[in-house]
Amino acid sequence: MAEITDEQENARTSSQVSDLSLNGCYVELMNPFPYGTNVLIEIYTEMEFLETRATVARFEAKQGMGLTFDEISPHFASVLSKWLRQARGRKAN
């Protein structure tokens, strides 16, 4: 689960995240933010969360948007790396 906030418009929405990587993710939304929008994204699991600023790099009307992460703090970078290692482990099984 993710919460995405367009800080300029103070618009907040919830969504599912897919294609998570070290550089960004895809967010499924019926009303994605426009290309180039700067957002704050918070991604949650049952045990942890990640928070970082990102920019809309890909826009697909009524489907979603691709986000490119800005600089991630060391703490959240380690959380993201852990999630990606766990996902690779599940795919290998």
C-alpha positions in Angstrom: 0.0 0.0 0.0 1.2 3.5 -0.8 0.2 7.1 0.0 1.2 9.6 -2.6 1.0 13.4 -2.0 1.2 16.1 -4.6 2.8 18.6 -2.2 2.1 21.7 -4.4 -1.6 20.9 -4.7 -1.8 19.2 -1.3 -3.6 16.3 -2.9 -3.2 12.9 -1.3 -4.3 9.5 -2.7 -3.8 5.8 -1.8 -2.8 3.1 -4.3 -1.0 -0.1 -5.0 2.7 -0.1 -6.0 4.2 -2.4 -8.6 7.6 -2.7 -10.4 9.5 -1.4 -7.3 13.2 -0.9 -7.9 16.1 1.1 -6.4 15.2 4.0 -8.8 11.4 4.2 -8.6 8.1 2.4 -8.9 4.8 2.2 -10.8 1.7 3.4 -9.0 -1.7 2.2 -10.2 -4.2 5.1 -10.2 -7.3 6.0 -12.1 -6.4 9.7 -11.8 -2.6 9.9 -11.9 -0.7 13.1 -11.3 0.6 14.9 -14.5 4.1 14.2 -15.9 6.8 16.1 -14.0 4.7 16.5 -10.7 6.9 16.3 -7.6 5.3 14.0 -5.0 6.0 12.5 -1.6 5.5 8.7 -1.6 5.1 6.6 1.5 5.1 2.8 0.9 3.9 0.5 3.7 4.3 -3.1 4.6 3.0 -4.7 7.8 6.3 -4.1 9.5 8.0 -1.2 7.9 7.6 1.8 5.7 9.6 3.9 3.2 9.2 7.6 2.6 10.8 9.6 -0.2 10.3 12.4 -2.6 9.8 11.4 -6.3 8.9 12.8 -9.7 6.2 11.5 -12.1 8.3 10.2 -15.0 5.6 8.3 -16.9 1.9 9.1 -17.1 -0.8 6.7 -18.4 -4.3 8.1 -18.3 -6.7 6.1 -16.2 -4.1 3.5 -15.4 -1.2 4.9 -13.3 2.1 6.7 -13.3 5.8 5.8 -13.1 7.7 7.5 -10.3 11.5 8.2 -10.2 12.8 8.4 -6.7 14.8 11.5 -5.7 17.6 11.1 -3.2 16.5 8.5 -0.6 17.8 8.8 3.0 20.2 6.1 4.1 17.6 4.5 6.5 14.9 4.2 3.8 17.5 3.1 1.2 18.3 0.1 3.5 14.6 -0.7 3.9 14.1 -0.6 0.1 17.2 -2.8 -0.5 15.9 -5.3 2.0 12.4 -5.4 0.3 14.1 -6.0 -3.1 16.3 -8.8 -1.7 13.2 -10.4 -0.2 11.3 -10.1 -3.5 14.2 -11.7 -5.4 14.2 -14.5 -2.9 10.4 -15.2 -3.5 10.8 -15.2 -7.3 13.6 -17.7 -7.0 11.4 -20.2 -5.3 
